[in-house]
Amino acid sequence: MQRYIQQQNKQTYLIHKRRLSDIQQRKSSLPKLDKTIDSYKQNRYIAARKQEINRWEGIMKQNKKLLHKLNNVESTFQKSVILTKNIFVFKIIHSQCKFLQFEKINRIKRKQKKRKCQNANQIIINYIYI
């Protein structure tokens, strides 16, 4: 019986030793788990940075489109300003031409009045001397 008890004790001791060795192996394999956890965290970090980069690239594309639109608006505004300046200059030139034409017409009318007066005076002088 003692032998039987010794065998059982030996078996339990071996089982206990196996369990201890399993625990020690798990403890020694924890750094591997830590490495996998670290690589998982690193992969998550990299994926998050990629998402952030993609988001910023999208924002940059939108900003480029907005800048292009702003440049178009600015160029059309500049063109319209140039056109309005040209129209303003044209109006000034046109008004000056009208003024010059008006002055020319007034000069012609004054000359005609002067001639009429001279003709009338000439007729009167001729009438007096005849």
Backbone torsions as a table, in degrees:
resi	resn	phi	psi	omega
1	MET	NA	-37.5	177.7
2	GLN	-61.7	-37.3	177.7
3	ARG	-63.4	-41.8	178.5
4	TYR	-61.9	-43.5	179.4
5	ILE	-65.5	-40.1	178.2
6	GLN	-63.3	-40.7	178.6
7	GLN	-64.4	-43.2	178.7
8	GLN	-63.9	-42.0	177.9
9	ASN	-62.6	-41.1	178.1
10	LYS	-63.0	-43.2	179.3
11	GLN	-64.3	-44.4	178.6
12	THR	-64.9	-36.2	177.4
13	TYR	-64.6	-42.8	178.1
14	LEU	-64.0	-42.3	177.7
15	ILE	-61.9	-43.1	179.1
16	HIS	-62.8	-41.8	178.4
17	LYS	-62.4	-42.9	178.1
18	ARG	-60.2	-44.1	179.5
19	ARG	-62.5	-42.4	177.7
20	LEU	-61.8	-43.2	179.2
21	SER	-65.5	-38.0	175.7
22	ASP	-61.6	-43.7	179.6
23	ILE	-63.2	-42.8	179.1
24	GLN	-64.5	-39.1	177.5
25	GLN	-63.9	-41.2	177.8
26	ARG	-62.5	-42.2	178.9
27	LYS	-62.5	-40.7	179.9
28	SER	-71.5	-25.9	179.6
29	SER	-86.7	-6.7	178.4
30	LEU	-59.4	-40.8	176.4
31	PRO	-58.8	-34.0	175.7
32	LYS	-62.7	-43.6	176.4
33	LEU	-62.4	-40.9	177.3
34	ASP	-60.2	-40.7	178.2
35	LYS	-63.3	-42.1	179.0
36	THR	-66.7	-38.5	177.3
37	ILE	-64.8	-42.4	178.1
38	ASP	-62.4	-42.8	179.0
39	SER	-66.8	-35.0	176.4
40	TYR	-63.1	-46.4	178.1
41	LYS	-62.7	-40.2	179.3
42	GLN	-63.9	-43.0	178.1
43	ASN	-63.4	-41.0	176.9
44	ARG	-62.6	-42.5	179.1
45	TYR	-62.1	-45.7	179.3
46	ILE	-62.8	-43.0	179.0
47	ALA	-62.9	-40.8	178.5
48	ALA	-64.2	-41.5	178.8
49	ARG	-65.4	-38.1	177.3
50	LYS	-62.5	-43.2	177.6
51	GLN	-61.6	-42.1	179.7
52	GLU	-64.2	-41.7	177.9
53	ILE	-62.6	-44.8	178.4
54	ASN	-60.8	-40.7	179.3
55	ARG	-63.3	-45.0	-179.8
56	TRP	-67.2	-34.7	176.0
57	GLU	-63.7	-40.4	176.0
58	GLY	-61.8	-42.5	178.2
59	ILE	-63.6	-40.3	178.8
60	MET	-63.4	-40.4	177.8
61	LYS	-62.4	-43.7	178.2
62	GLN	-62.7	-40.6	178.9
63	ASN	-64.2	-38.7	177.8
64	LYS	-63.5	-42.8	178.4
65	LYS	-62.1	-44.5	179.3
66	LEU	-64.0	-39.6	178.2
67	LEU	-63.6	-41.4	178.0
68	HIS	-61.7	-44.0	178.3
69	LYS	-63.0	-42.5	178.4
70	LEU	-62.2	-40.5	177.7
71	ASN	-63.3	-40.5	177.5
72	ASN	-62.8	-44.8	179.6
73	VAL	-62.8	-42.8	-179.4
74	GLU	-63.9	-43.1	-179.4
75	SER	-66.1	-40.9	177.8
76	THR	-66.7	-36.3	176.9
77	PHE	-63.7	-44.4	178.5
78	GLN	-62.7	-40.8	177.6
79	LYS	-62.4	-42.0	-179.8
80	SER	-67.5	-36.8	176.9
81	VAL	-64.0	-43.3	178.2
82	ILE	-62.6	-42.7	178.7
83	LEU	-62.8	-43.6	179.6
84	THR	-66.1	-36.8	175.1
85	LYS	-62.4	-45.0	178.9
86	ASN	-62.2	-41.7	178.6
87	ILE	-64.1	-41.5	178.9
88	PHE	-62.4	-45.7	177.7
89	VAL	-62.2	-42.8	178.8
90	PHE	-60.9	-42.3	178.6
91	LYS	-62.9	-41.3	178.2
92	ILE	-62.2	-47.9	179.3
93	ILE	-61.4	-42.6	-179.6
94	HIS	-63.0	-43.4	179.4
95	SER	-66.3	-37.1	177.0
96	GLN	-65.2	-41.1	177.4
97	CYS	-63.0	-43.4	177.9
98	LYS	-60.4	-43.9	179.4
99	PHE	-61.5	-44.3	179.0
100	LEU	-63.8	-41.4	177.0
101	GLN	-63.4	-41.6	178.6
102	PHE	-61.7	-43.9	177.3
103	GLU	-62.6	-42.2	179.6
104	LYS	-62.3	-44.7	178.7
105	ILE	-62.6	-42.8	178.2
106	ASN	-62.2	-42.2	177.3
107	ARG	-60.1	-44.7	179.7
108	ILE	-62.2	-43.0	179.0
109	LYS	-63.5	-41.9	178.2
110	ARG	-62.8	-41.7	178.4
111	LYS	-62.2	-42.7	179.3
112	GLN	-63.2	-42.6	178.0
113	LYS	-62.1	-42.2	179.5
114	LYS	-61.1	-44.4	179.0
115	ARG	-63.0	-42.8	178.8
116	LYS	-60.8	-43.5	178.8
117	CYS	-63.7	-42.4	179.1
118	GLN	-64.5	-42.1	178.2
119	ASN	-63.4	-42.5	179.2
120	ALA	-64.3	-42.8	177.8
121	ASN	-63.9	-39.8	179.0
122	GLN	-64.1	-42.2	179.3
123	ILE	-64.0	-42.7	179.6
124	ILE	-64.2	-43.7	179.4
125	ILE	-64.1	-43.2	178.4
126	ASN	-63.6	-39.1	-179.3
127	TYR	-66.7	-38.1	-179.8
128	ILE	-68.7	-41.7	-176.7
129	TYR	-79.0	-15.7	179.9
130	ILE	-89.0	NA	NA
